[in-house]
């Protein structure tokens, strides 16, 4: 058996990580995230980045950023040092930690694959590295499952890139609410209640609560109590008392919630103090129609925002948008059919649905934007709806969220069961990353919608197909 001292030595052993191209596209700053270990980038990876760096596509921008990071680290280092490893200096001006090297094709590789495919060339390089440096523990890092399988077949240890995966299972993802068995108040030993501006607030000692607390999380119990956590200090938690009837009677552009989960979502959407809302849930759970109704309500009725900006991530968008006729908005319209479909649903009971939709489109400054052209922009006093967020990487999500300027609100929508982007999973999706990172943000909130109110057919399909 391995004793504790040997186990600690194994954990502290420096390792060599060889990065695949898809890792640098997924996170252009990936080379900075391997602590004291050695990072190697095969020359084949640089060639792939070079081929993909041209154009206005999102992937091209990520490639250019990855190349800049590599160039910044290598600087003016001589070729011999680049081959052996250049110390990695990070942004916090701390002492260099770890090294970065470029791996050139070996003169006499330990060939495992004869095919000239780039993945096979990289694996052959690693095999040669293992053969010449047997005292080093070499690990391939790739988001391509098939490449990891091929590497393991050649005796190479391989793993996924886990730096931005904050949870190991999507079941642990925050839902935005906590359902308590029995009565919530039976678990509380001390509470003080205050009235403030017509609202009832309960101040509870933090050590009295056995549930995880974070801002704008809802608490529901079986006795009908519904509360929303408004503030948290080191010793106290303040909960806003909300009645079931009040939540269910909310209305946004004629739309009322169908269940308590939609009601909690609408509470966040209509709250002027919340600047970021992300809604997850199955297809047909009401994410888009709730966001659109709240957006129109806040731009037309209350005029809280000047315009609505709608965009979405669609697999194939970067390639297909250029071949569609018309302006940017006309090109985006087919991809944003979910927005116009829900706009039609909001006015299906009107005497003339098409006239109502035309009126709204003329009345509401609704802009359809491509993700390709959002980079570098700043949207002031805008309500930004980002659909299909599950197909975004954490890096892309950061790029979009940081576009929100003064007085803007961002609404992120997505279904983690419908990821179409290669190399992304529910745990590595930008939507999952956003939910966990912003969990403690005082001006943000999230809700995982339940049920499929779209139709009985859609609900049965979601559960059985």
Buried (B, 14 or more C-beta within 10 A) or exposed (E): EEEEEEEEEEEEEEBBBBBBBBBBBBBBBBBBBBEEBBBBBBBBBBEBBEEBBEBEBBEBBBBBBBBEBBEEBBEEBEEEBBBEBBEBBBEEEEEEBBBBBBBEEBEEBBEBBEEEEBBBBBBBBBBBBBEEEEEBBBBBBBBBEEBBEBBEEBEBBBEBBEBBBBBEEBEEBBBBBBEBEEEBEEBBEEEEEEEEEEEBBBBBBEEEBEEEBBBBBBBBBEEEBBBBBBBBEEEBBBBBBBEEEEBBEBEBBEBEBBBBBBBBBBBBBBBEEBBBBBBBBBBBBBBBBBBBBBBBBBBBEEEBBBBBBBBBBBBEBBEEBEEBEEEBBEBBBEBBEBBBEBBBBBBEEBEEBEEBBEEBEEEBBBBBBBBBEBBEEEBEBBBBBBBBBBBBBBBBBBBBBEBBEEBBBBBBBBBBEEBEBEBBBBBBBBBBBBBBBBBEBBEBBBBBBBBBBBEEEBBEBBEEE
